Amino acid sequence: MSPDELTAAGLQYAVEGAVATITLNRPDVRNAQHPAMWAGLVRILEGLGEEVRVVVVRGAGGTFSAGLDLGLLDPGRAGEAGSLVTTARKADAEIIDEIGTYQLPFAMLADPRFVSVAVVEQHAIGAGFQLALSCDLRIAAEDARFCMKEPALGLVPDLAGTKPLVEAVGYARALEICATARMVPAAEALSLGLVQQVVPAGELDQATVTLTDALTANFAGAVRATKALLQEAPRRTLDEQRLAERTAQVGRFRELVELMG
Ligand code: CAA
């Protein structure tokens, strides 16, 4: 994407070695998300080179994301792309398709080609929480707060966040978090397994580098194949999973023998 296209999408993008960093870049509105941003995320994720092994997602201006741009709920801005007011007038199938398009980048963060890491400061609300949940790992500053605000606005969380939330904290806690739309502070998020690490805000950048270094330190093929195995494990029986492990190891054996010459 060109710099102008990135700006229009409210995004920044940089690749350093094996680490791609995508920054939501609308700090004036707390990195609120809109359809152009989601389309931009799709283009970035589609265009990632083979060298990329870790995708870091973060927000500009010291916060992660305040979720959906609330302007999209404003009847006075019904002409804007993604306006919920305009979308609501369409046929059911069209609405479902449209949301499917919006969900794409969230689903793409599960791609086994890379490990995705959300770096969360201050607010991860609604679509922001769902974006963080769509990443494989979450590292948070002590000031981070997670909130599934949608039910408080008359909506359901529809950006691929409900499944990873249930997988992370279990059905009952997920329901409690969503139905109450309460803020989950970083310390609780850590104890629930919603985030893997919490650090003081001033140490977040260094902690991110330490994590991405560790994630890229081992064999790329082994990490990719392991991610794919772990992702599918909950859906498989033990026998199916054992078969998947054996099958994945074939490729690993071949690569190792080739490396040994
Ligand atoms: N959309 C558009 N603008 C937003 C925004 C959002 N989601 N969140 C914040 N802003 C804007 C504010 O309107 C304000 O703009 P002005 O300077 O022009 O007044 C600016 O960002 C700064 O906001 P605050 O002064 O409120 O900043 P704060 O640091 O005191 O509070 C906050 C931050 C707690 C995130 C608060 O802004 C807030 O509660 N925002 C709304 C959060 C929200 O309800 N998001 C929608 C979630 S639901 C969802 O995402 C739907 C879905 O997935 C289906």
Residues whose N, C-alpha, C, O or C-beta is under 5 A from the ligand:
A	BS01	CAA	D28 V29 R30 A32 A66 G67 L68 D69 L70 G71 H123 I125 G126 A127 K149 E150 L155 V156 D158
